[in-house]
Amino acid sequence: MSDVSGVSGSRQRSFSDDEIDAMRKPESTNSIVNKARRDAGFKEKDVSVRGDDKTLNKVLEDRKTHIGKGEAVAGAIHGAEVLEALGVAEHTIHAAGRLPQVVLPAALLVAAHYGMYEMEKDKAAMKDGATRDQLHAAILDRLDLPAGFKDQELKKLDVSMTRQSAASKVSDHVGARAATLQLHCDEGMHAARTMLEGSKGKDAFLEANPAIKKRYAEDVAFHNGFDALCWTKSKEAPPGEYDAQIQNLQSRDARYTAAHITLRT
């Protein structure tokens, strides 16, 4: 695993010129992590990551309770009704005279083709989903966040963070852009602090602040920062964790100020 203290352990030093240059560019979290993936040697197409992505495990879990169109075909072959459900031309059904010996093989053929199509589509979706989880893990690995929160989120992702894992390799190639990821994360923390120290709950706060709501949905690092500070108020967090994270946040703010970096809030 890459050195997770890469940001937090450097609070007392000045940012490098490369870090400052990176922070002054309006580069998104999605762009940063996909560049790191390419720099790590992965040649496949970019995979978009968002703050509101579901993990692959969650997607697969949700699908267990959903009967797909292909599954319905396999489980309910009732003559011409199946062909009608699949949108086969009505005149074809009439031409077949609705004879079971004609309709049933036709239904099985349509079901088989549909099943193969769905299987290929699912394979592609699962591949992208697995890559997306790796990118989420790489982002978490580079952020200065409460250890308990990071462990919780990495467990949900169920991604290997061994030295030779894809997520670790991507994390290692983020480089100076890690400072930009932390900047996005800290902006999310500031938004959460405003909410937590106000009178509105999360849903009401996001609805009242559409720009924050949009960024919370789109930006993984911002989303992580927001959720991490909220986590410090939960029963899972150790006593005093909120105050400790606010102190860390203020320390990083001082470094941004010294480098003339303005946070978006």
Residue, then its C-alpha position, 0 to 999 in steps of 0.5 A: m500500500s502506498d504511504v497514506s501519510g503522504v499528505s497528512g505527514s507533510r502538513q508542516r512542510s511547504f507544498s512543492d512547486d508541482e503540488i501548487d501547480a496541480m492545485r491551481k489547475p481546475e482538474s477533477t478527481n475523476s481526471i486525476v485518478n484516470k491519469a494515474r491509472r494510465d501512468a500506472g500502465f493500464k491501457e484500457k479505456d477510462v472509467s468514470v468515477r463519481g461520488d454517488d457510485k455504488t460498489l460492485n458488491k452492492v450492485l450485485e447484491d441489488r440484482k439478486t432481488h431483481i428478476g431481469k427480462g432474460e430470467a423472466v423468459a427462462g422461467a415463463i415460456h408460455g407459448a406466444e405470450v413470451l414472444e409478444a412480451l419480447g416484442v416479436a412482430e404480431h404477424t409472425i405469431h399469427a403466421a405460426g398459428r400459435l402452434p406450441q411446436v413452433v412457438l416454443p422453439a422460437a421462444l427458446l431461440v429468442a431467449a438464448h440470444y437475449g441471454m447471450y446479449e445480456m451476459e456480454k453486457d453484464k460482463a462489460a459492466m462488471k469489468d467497469g465496476a471492478t475498475r471503478d472500485q479500484l479507483h475509489a480505493a486509490i483515492l481513499d488511499r491518498l486522502d488524510l481521513p480518519a483511519g476508522f472511516k477509511d477502513q470502513e470504506l475500503k471494506k465496502l469496496d472489497v479491493s486488495m491494497t497489497r503492493q502489487s494490486a491495481a488500486s495500490k499501483v494507481s495510488d502510487h502514480v497519483g504523485a503531486r496531484a494527491a494535493t489536489l485530491q486532498l484539496h477537494c476532500d477538505e472542501g467536502m469537509h468544510a461543507a460538512r462542518t457547516m452542516l454539522e454546526g448548523s440546524k439542518g440534517k444532511d438531506a435538507f442541507l444538500e437540498a438547500n445548497p444545490a451546488i454542494k449537492k451536485r459536487y457531493a454526487e459528482d466528486v469522489a474526494f469531496h464526497n469522502g471528505f463530507d462523509a468522513l467528517c459526518w462519520t466522526k459524529s457517529k457511534e463508530a468514531p472514537p471519542g474526540e474524533y470530530d475535534a481532532q479532524i477539525q484541528n487537522l483540517q485547520s492545519r491544512d487550511a493554514r498550508y493552503t493559505a501560505a501557498h495562496i490556494t483558495l478553497r471552494t466552499 
